Amino acid sequence: MADAVEEAARRLLWALNENQAHGREGAEVEPGSILYRSAVWWLMDTGSLAPDREANARARNASGAQHGDFAFRITRGGLDMLRRV
């Protein structure tokens, strides 16, 4: 598990540098861009995604820190949207 987390963290760091920091130390980066956050909100507004309350509660309890709603469930409406693509 630790190896998988480290690998995912390295990929995230690479993507943040590649798309936002461009090798500049101290550059401000956001793992979720404005476009990404807007897309997630749009999917929730249309009923295509719903927060996974149980998974989010477990994450808060496991981390011992404040944790936002990062886990979602794809709804039937979301699957229907994918079928139309």
Secondary structure in CASP SS format (residue, H / E / C, confidence):
PFRMAT SS
TARGET T0000
AUTHOR 0000-0000-0000
METHOD secondary structure of the structure
MODEL  1
M C 1.00
A H 1.00
D H 1.00
A H 1.00
V H 1.00
E H 1.00
E H 1.00
A H 1.00
A H 1.00
R H 1.00
R H 1.00
L H 1.00
L H 1.00
W H 1.00
A H 1.00
L H 1.00
N H 1.00
E H 1.00
N H 1.00
Q H 1.00
A H 1.00
H C 1.00
G C 1.00
R C 1.00
E C 1.00
G C 1.00
A C 1.00
E C 1.00
V C 1.00
E C 1.00
P C 1.00
G C 1.00
S C 1.00
I H 1.00
L H 1.00
Y H 1.00
R H 1.00
S H 1.00
A H 1.00
V H 1.00
W H 1.00
W H 1.00
L H 1.00
M H 1.00
D H 1.00
T C 1.00
G C 1.00
S C 1.00
L E 1.00
A E 1.00
P E 1.00
D C 1.00
R H 1.00
E H 1.00
A H 1.00
N H 1.00
A H 1.00
R H 1.00
A H 1.00
R H 1.00
N H 1.00
A H 1.00
S H 1.00
G C 1.00
A C 1.00
Q C 1.00
H C 1.00
G C 1.00
D C 1.00
F C 1.00
A C 1.00
F E 1.00
R E 1.00
I E 1.00
T C 1.00
R H 1.00
G H 1.00
G H 1.00
L H 1.00
D H 1.00
M H 1.00
L H 1.00
R H 1.00
R H 1.00
V C 1.00
END
